[in-house]
């Protein structure tokens, strides 16, 4: 029972930490290729599209430029959507031509903003979408998760310590007669404390094992839908953080919190222990 | 100075009750003393002061020339390892066998299991509990439980043996037997102090008797062994 309570208390902040680490990893991956998409108006002429492409190619902060014609966009959409037959019925292609540009490394937000504004002023350009927006949202979410995991780690860590302390306190109460005899025959404070510190380690360590199992089960449960979600953003799921080091740290943290709880309990109770 | 010396010792509890009031006395090495008096006279508190289970409010208690009233907490365990204590209700550990109960002080003192066995068996022989080392306290009679408590107190070969109403729950024959056990430990040089209200029994033990009333010593005398009981205590094994 104590193992489960401590396990849940450890699993929540540890799980959030994993979420945060993986979000940061995703951010780094996406930051590796930030860019923008330019969607042209439906009646934009190939010359206008070419002019915008040439403008971007000549811009130093742009690394690559790729044009997707309206016909290519339609063909791609047919492939993805499975609505090929329905689209055949349309008189004209509803999709615009577009252009995808990838920024050079080290581009600043100000340059992106200036470039976006200039592109928006070009004739034939319908909309400019900067992928940076997603990035910023992801960064914000990552930051929230990070702070949340710290707060929860403190709160649930205190919970784990208190649960261990009260469990050790119960163990002490159950063995008061024995402790009095030990004190009477000259046992040192260390000798009296030691078994209860072992209790604390076992509670904390066991809690760490339960937390690891809970996180492993959670990862197994959310992996397929997460993989599918990331696939839709052309991302592969590359889970980081849940490795042997993470498990060792989780067990060590569990054990440490257990010892801390046990220390609090033995200090409080044994200091006031009278022999008989 | 005796082996144990109390100088103007007072123990006053938070409720204002003085269990021991300005007591000064001493106990020679190898002596046997009975503390007697009515319930609440201060006998148990007197013994608790000697093992520093309680701290005197005032005064000094010297044991082997060391004032234990001022002894730091960290030094108390080693001090207590040299004192054997027996209680009326034994305070045996119900989940441990007779052997393990008696072995507890030796294990606390850090003796090897070989030495523990070497010391526990003679201690059990002394209190006539041979063959009962594997039993649990609940399987023993009250007298046997008391003798396990005595074996636990003496197994460490203490210089001082304290007993608080050790015959309180026993019939007269068993009580005499237990008192004779204490006398035998005293004969091998252990300083023995026994708190008991069984005046008729302790009058026959031929030892010093301190009578307490309201925490004060009101009489201090030595009794003679009645004729016919001189050699009843026998030899220590």
Interface residues (C-beta under 8 A of the other chain):
Chain A: X177 X178 X180 X181 X182 X183 X184 X185 X186 X187 X188 X189 X191 X274 X275 X276
Chain B: X48 X51 X53 X73 X74 X76 X77 X78 X79 X80 X81 X82 X85 X87 X91 X93 X104 X105 X108 X109 X152 X156
